[in-house]
Amino acid sequence: MFLVVLPFLVLVFVFSYLPLLGWVTALYDYKPALGLGGSEFVGLQWFEILVSSETQLQQIGQVLANTLAMSFLGIATSLLPVFFAMLLNEVRSTWFRNTVQTLTTLPNFISWVLVYMIAFSLFSTSGLVNTTLHDWGLITVPMKFLDTDQHVWLTMLAWSLWKGLGWGAIMYLAAIAGIDQSLYESARIDGANRFQLMRYITFPQLMPTYVVLLILSIASILNNGMEQYFVFQNAFNREHIQVLDLYVYNIGMTGNSLSMATALSMLKSLISLALLIAANAIAKRARGTSII
Amino acid sequence: MRSHKAIAMMVAPLLGILSLAACTGSGTPEDAEAVSIDQDWSKAEPLTIDVFDGPANYQGIQGGWFAKVVKDKFNMELNILAPAVAGGGDTLYNTRVAGGELGDLVIVGKGKQADELVEGGLLLDASPYYESMKNVSAYDTAVQYLNEGKDGVYTFPTVVSSLKPTEPSEGVDPTFGPYLRWDYYAEAGYPEIGTLEDLLPVLKEMQDAHPKADNGKPTYAMSLFKDWDGNVMTMAGQPPALYGYEHVAFAEAKADGSDYHGVLDPESQYVRALKFYYEANQMGLVDPESTTQNYDTMFAKYQAGQVLLSWWPWLGQSAYNTEQNMAKGKGFQIAPMQDQTVLSRGADVYGGGLIFGIGSKAEDPARIAAFIDWLYSPEGVESNSSDNAGAGPKGLTWEDGPDGPELTDFGRKAILEGGDEEVPAEWGGGAYRDGGSALNVSGVLQNDEDPRTGYPYNYKFWPSYQETAANPLTEDWSEHMGGATTTMEYLQSNDQLLVAPGASFTTPTDSSEIETMRNQVKATIVEHSWKMAFAKDEAEFEALLAEMQETANGLGYEKVLEVDLANAKAQNEAREAVANEFG
């Protein structure tokens, strides 16, 4: 048995445990040219810097607020694909349904860099929207869509919804196809109309799938990725767009402080651990069994 | 489960040790015997070298006439790796350095980067080749100065000069200056400009008179870009230079050593510049695309005549002052701003801020050494002239004439008319500009004398050029500037030039703590500066200024500034020393 499990254990070591060795970087003043061996050992200096100044703590607080806010907004809107799938399912015309599905799924396969190019050509100061509004005489000064600090969280949410809605609906469409048709038949005999079918049969039947996906998304609440925020960031919206991953990148790669970025990214693991323990405690209360 | 865990505990550290061991297992025995580079490299095996080129604005294989010159001489192609094009700050540098190989030919900043590369064993000791590097040996003082305290010759200086350090290094135009569209300024009736802020109403009048450029697009007095933002917002770092101030990171220092303060000081020239942009934006003078565009987009706007002010002659003039435009009296010229004392950098006897080095894993180091040496030879300096002062290779763009060198017909078209001229096939073909050296740094200062001709490399100094240089634009300018023939002459005769002696001062490497603070502070300063320039009213401007000062202080600005002020003072001492020794 051990031999069968071994390949997976090796994979887990290599990809989950081995990278943790990189944490050692946080104890050094790491300079790539000199390597770890040649860099100076500084102990906990970086952790001290992180907590030493109030401004620094405020920045980290703002970054965490951004991270959690955008994750929660994502979770709060996670019902949208469910509704979208349900409505799509009700469309009778097959070609129309397929077209809509293809068109809404497509954005998922476009990289964020290209999404930003689309956003830029539409919404930059000389983009399509501003030029059109200007030509129609509605505005005289171009409106700032991209380089503004207004509603950053919401616009970011809108972009990720545009990109992910159709893709998110696929799983629910599959779940709908798996619903026992006899439920619908008996409901129809009882006189239910289409909306009642959706309300009392389709929706409750989709809930188990939804809950599983919800739990998975809560687990990755700190991992809202950085590509989207990286391409959309600029001097004007940085305060509200910097999520944890992007902050670590900006400090480590752009700001050239690799050791400090490592120290900061360890913070993420600590918070995840705290969340896990909290979730475990809740599960223990609610169901009487613990996850771990 | 328990046994698996135990294995994990044992295996993980073991793998760790192995991976660490792999990192340190480099270092090849070095041959200390002299190796001559003096041979005919054109017959050597074909070779493509990676050039890690800090200042390059082009990434990829060098093409066109410069590639042809290098190929004929060294049978070698240059694959340029440009961190500025790759973007993301030092990302490319760090990734390649961590991989143990930066490039075959390395062009980076001296000081911190060069020092850590030498210490980390990424640069090759070129002493075996140095003896036979005849051209660079002419600047032995600079080479020795640069490699002081190192156990070999690892780095070679750039833009070295035999001129006095108190002489401007820039040629007939300084690096900075308030350059206006002179034709529109003339139309406005040559209004008086007392100080920086007086530019605004003048520009407003010029912009109102010409709301659209020839291509039908709107004209703006100024257009900004963010590509070069570092310690501060680059565009706001330029107006201080009109008053002789320069930025040593966060310190703002007058180049004659008379005044030192921080950039965030409420009275600083930097804050004044931000206010200037803020007011300009309120008046509708700033291109709204400034916040998102890059240098190339902005340059194209200058070429099309959509921008009316340039802080740099090498931007406004090189984009717009073509022979055709100047013949019609159109072009950028320096404005007579009465209280300006324009900063000029003196010639560097010890070389500029960048260095050439050979990568420790270079395939054919002798050939790269020969290439570096060639960059200091007359032919190399002539060919490797990427800026607008360079004359290009002899035979293509210029020839010896009766009164010294003169530009050929092709040269005049290629150099003075935007560079779109097609290069003859025997020189590699393609547009002249595209074939220029992508290295973007010269071995020797272009103002230095070319031993082959007895005149400076910079064609703008050639009598043959100056005779034909007069045109309606410069004539009109000269008439209203007291008969001056060049910008330098005007500034010098009006005592409006402040030359900082070329001391080749190297800023000492920061401690890791200071460096980390610096990186966070500069991100905050740049971010707030842009917001301030585009603030919607005075109250927001002031609030942002206060917020910038507070955040920066909270992140350690004052501690970093202390270091920077000390560096600025040390730089001034070095300048005084070099001025006394060579001046």
Interface residues (C-beta under 8 A of the other chain):
Chain A: V5 L9 F13 Y17 L18 L21 D29 K31 P32 A33 L34 G35 L36 G37 G38 E40 V42 Q45 W46 I49 S53 E54 T55 Q56 Q58 Q59 F120 S124 T125 S126 V141 P142 K144 L146 D147 D149 N234 A235 F236 R238 E239 N250 I251 M253 T254 G255 N256 S257 L258 S259 M260
Chain B: H4 I7 A8 V11 A12 L15 G16 S19 L20 C23 T24 G88 G89 D90 T91 N94 T95 V97 A98 E116 L117 E119 G120 L122 K226 P288 E289 T291 T292 S512 E513 E515 T516 M517 N519 Q520 A523 V526 E527 S529 W530 K531 F534 E550 T551 N553 G554 L555 G556
